[in-house]
Structure formats: C-alpha cells, structure tokens
Amino acid sequence: MARRKFDKQFKNSAVKLILEEGYSVKEVSQELEVHANSLYRWVQEVEEYGESAFPGNGTALADAQH
C-alpha cells in the first residue's frame, strides 16, 4: 500500500481540531483515518515551530532540514 501524503492545510486543520476544538487525538485519528502517532508529531511541530511548521508541501520540518 502506498504511503499517504498530507498537505500543510490538512495537517493544520487536524492540529486545530485537537488544540483549539478540544477533540482527542484518538477521535481525530479515527475520523480522519490518520495514525495517532502522526497527529502527535504534527501537534509537536506546530507547538515548536508555529506557522513555520510543515514547510514546502507539508513535509515534516526535520525532513526539510536534511
């Protein structure tokens, strides 16, 4: 199965559901069919880098730095 890619808007929307709307990671994970570990990583990136998170096409900031 091919690896799914998510754009910056999708990731920011998912993080917003968790941080601003009060949904749990488990709820968002089930609803959007995204692994919970990915959501935890996205939340961490937004908390650490703010608007600079997910540069380019939404790839992880760590990948962009390599």
MARMIDREN-580116 format. One record per residue (C-alpha): chain; x, y, z. Coordinates in pm, whole numbers, plus 32768, in hexadecimal, padded with zeros to 4 digits. Layout:
BEGIN
chain:px:py:pz
A:X:Y:Z
...
This chain:
BEGIN
chain:px:py:pz
A:8000:8000:8000
A:8083:8158:7FA4
A:80DE:824C:80B4
A:7FE1:8365:80D8
A:8055:84CD:80C0
A:7FA6:85EC:816A
A:7FC4:8759:810A
A:8003:8877:81FB
A:7E94:88DE:8205
A:7E22:877F:8264
A:7F26:8764:8379
A:7ED2:88BC:8405
A:7D5E:886A:8401
A:7D9A:8724:84BA
A:7E73:87D1:85BF
A:7D6D:88E3:85E9
A:7C65:87DC:863B
A:7D44:875E:8753
A:7DCE:88A4:87E0
A:7CAF:8998:87A9
A:7B75:88C7:8788
A:7BC5:87DB:88A7
A:7BAD:8690:87EE
A:7C8E:8577:8865
A:7DA2:84ED:878B
A:7CE8:83A2:8785
A:7BA8:8447:8705
A:7C5D:8507:85F3
A:7D28:83D4:8597
A:7BF1:8302:8563
A:7B2E:8411:84AE
A:7C44:8472:83BB
A:7CDC:8316:83A2
A:7E35:8395:8403
A:7F15:82D8:84F3
A:7F19:8371:864F
A:8096:8380:864E
A:8089:8462:851E
A:7F95:8549:85CE
A:806F:855A:8706
A:819A:85B4:8628
A:80D3:86BF:856F
A:805E:875A:86B7
A:81C3:875B:8736
A:8240:8807:85FA
A:8133:8914:860C
A:817A:8953:877D
A:82EF:896E:873A
A:82F5:8A26:85EB
A:81A0:8ACC:85D1
A:8159:8B4F:8473
A:82AA:8ACA:83F9
A:823C:8962:842E
A:820A:888C:82F7
A:82DB:8951:81FB
A:82BD:890D:8089
A:81B0:8811:8034
A:816B:87BC:819E
A:8294:86D9:81D8
A:831E:86BC:8334
A:840A:87D4:8398
A:8515:86D6:83F3
A:850C:864D:828F
A:8532:87AA:81FF
A:8669:87E8:82D0
A:8722:86B3:824D
